[in-house]
Amino acid sequence: MSFVGRWVTMNYDVVGPSLDGPARLEVQQTAAGLKGTWGDPTDPACAQLTGELQCDGQAWAGTWGSTENEGVFAHRGTFTFVLDADGEHIHGAWALGDGGPPQPWWGRRDG
């Protein structure tokens, strides 16, 4: 079981369920750990995730940042995902870099 692949995810924004609906998370293995792209890469709200595996590969934790460096979508923060025993679902949380409270983030394998 691995985090590598495509996921359909949902998350809570800082004020409640995301109004944007489900978003794809594409995860790839790198020499340094895992790298992910969340959302549509052409959208300025798209985010890049990088991090390392923990707990014998059952957890992935790291940092995320929007692809836009300035403006309303320019955000950074942290995340943690845990891979469910079935290998088909993930759950975790994300937080803004300014110390905002963690918000739920979950998903299922796409396909």
N, C-alpha and C positions, 0 to 999 in steps of 0.2 A: 504494500500500500504506500502511496506517495501523494504529495500535494501537487505534483506535476500534472498539468493538463488544464482543461477548461472547466470553469465553475460558473454557475448562475448564483449571484449573491443578492442579499437584501441587507439593509442596515438601518439603524436609527440615526437620524440627524440629532443635533443637540437639542432640538425641540420636539422630537417624536419620530414616528416612522418616516423614512425618506419618501418624499413625494415623487421622486424620479422613477420609482419602480425598480424592478430587478436590473442588475448590471453584471456584465461578464467580467470574470477575473481569469486571465490567462497566466499560468505559472510555468516557469522554465527553470531547469537546473543550470547553475553556473559553477565555476570553479570555487567561488567564495560562499556558495549557499544556494538560495533560491531568489529568483527575480520574478515579479509579477506586474502585469498591466491591468488596471481596473478601469472599466468604462471604455468608451469609444476613443481610440487614440487621436482622432481628429477634433475631439471636444476639449476645450481648455480646462474643463473640470476633471479630465482624465488624470489618474494618479499612477505613479510608479512605486512599487513595493520592493524592498530588499531586506533580506534577513537570513538568519541561520536556523537550521533545524535544532531542536532540543528534545529531551525526553525520548531518546532512541527513535527520532524521526516522527514522533506523534504530535509535536508542537512546532510551529513556525512563528518566530517573533522577530520584529525588526522595526524599520522606519518606513514611512510613506511620504510622498510629496507630490503635489500637483505638477503637471507639466508646464503650467503657466507660472512664470517667476514673479509677475507683478499683477496687481488688480485683485478683483473680488475672489478669484479662484486660486490665488497663490497661498496655499496652505501646506503645512508640514505636520507630522505627528508620529505616533507609534501605533503598532498593531500587534495582536497575538491571535493565532488560530490554533485550534486543536482538531486533529483528524479523528472522526468517530471510528469506532471499531469496525464498522462495515466498509470503511474506505470511500464511502459515497457522499458523506456529509461533513461539513466543517462548521465550527462555531467559535466565536471569539469576541474580540472587542477592538475598537480603535479609539484613539484620543487625539485631540489637537495638541500641537507642540507647546502651546502656551499654558498647558496644565489643566485643560478642560477635563471634565469627568469622562471616564470610559463609556463608550456607547456600544450596544450590541451589534454584531455583524455575523451573519451566518449564510450558509449556502449549500448547494448540492451539485454533484458532478453533472456536467452538461454532456449528455450523450452516452 
